[in-house]
Amino acid sequence: MKRNIVLCGMPSSGKSTVGYMLSERLGVDFIDTDSTIFESEGRGIPEIFAKEGEAVFRAIESRVIESVAKRAGVVIALGGGAVLNPANVSVLKQNGTIFFL
């Protein structure tokens, strides 16, 4: 598998659960962008929203998406609003196929 499998959908639609199970079955890495944001920022998404607002969060999210989209052959689970930004969709489609759950 060289292209990424990208999972998008509404919050709590199972993106992370399905993504993890799919990555296990395929024997590839799994990346949850919300978890990656938490790891890189050292704080949760609700805190970023509360202290800095949605615009700052979306900029962080786009930076993370741009980074993980460069990988090949991984399963990626996106946050619920990630695909609302056309630039995120464009970068993900360069090396992946997006599935809506």
C-alpha positions in Angstrom: 0.0 0.0 0.0 1.6 3.2 -1.1 -1.3 5.6 -1.0 -2.7 6.8 2.3 -6.1 5.9 3.5 -7.7 9.0 5.0 -10.9 8.7 7.1 -13.1 11.7 7.6 -16.6 12.2 9.1 -18.6 13.8 11.8 -17.3 13.8 15.4 -17.7 10.5 17.1 -18.4 8.6 13.8 -15.7 6.1 14.5 -12.8 7.4 12.5 -10.2 6.7 15.1 -11.6 3.2 16.0 -11.9 2.2 12.4 -8.6 3.7 11.5 -6.8 1.8 14.2 -8.5 -1.5 13.3 -7.7 -0.9 9.6 -4.1 -0.1 10.2 -3.7 -3.3 12.3 -5.3 -5.4 9.6 -3.1 -3.9 6.9 0.1 -3.8 9.0 0.7 -0.1 8.5 1.0 2.9 10.8 -2.0 4.7 12.1 -2.1 8.5 12.6 -4.9 10.3 14.4 -4.5 14.0 13.7 -6.3 15.1 16.9 -3.8 13.0 18.9 -0.9 14.4 16.9 -2.1 17.9 17.7 -2.3 17.1 21.4 1.3 15.6 21.3 2.7 18.5 19.4 1.0 21.3 21.4 1.0 19.7 24.8 -2.6 20.5 25.3 -6.0 19.4 24.2 -8.2 20.7 21.4 -10.8 22.2 23.8 -8.1 24.2 25.6 -6.8 25.5 22.3 -10.3 26.5 21.2 -11.0 28.2 24.6 -7.7 30.1 24.9 -6.9 30.9 21.3 -10.0 30.4 19.2 -10.9 28.2 16.3 -8.7 30.1 13.8 -5.6 29.2 15.7 -6.7 25.6 16.1 -7.5 25.3 12.4 -4.0 26.6 11.5 -2.4 24.1 13.8 -4.6 21.3 12.3 -3.6 22.3 8.8 0.1 22.2 9.6 -0.3 18.8 11.1 -2.3 17.5 8.1 0.3 18.9 5.7 3.0 17.0 7.7 1.3 13.6 7.9 0.1 13.7 4.3 3.7 13.5 3.2 3.9 10.0 4.6 3.1 7.1 2.4 1.1 3.9 3.1 -0.5 5.0 6.4 -4.0 5.3 7.7 -5.0 8.8 8.8 -8.0 9.7 10.9 -8.9 13.4 10.7 -10.7 15.6 13.1 -14.4 16.3 12.3 -13.9 19.7 10.7 -10.6 19.1 8.9 -12.2 18.6 5.4 -14.0 22.0 5.7 -10.7 23.6 4.6 -10.2 22.9 0.8 -6.4 23.2 1.2 -6.4 20.2 3.7 -8.4 18.2 1.2 -6.1 19.1 -1.6 -2.9 18.1 0.2 -4.5 14.8 1.4 -5.6 13.8 -2.1 -2.0 14.2 -3.4 -1.0 10.9 -1.7 -4.2 9.5 -0.4 -7.8 8.4 -0.9 -10.4 10.1 1.4 -13.2 8.0 2.8 -16.3 9.5 4.6 -17.5 7.5 7.6 
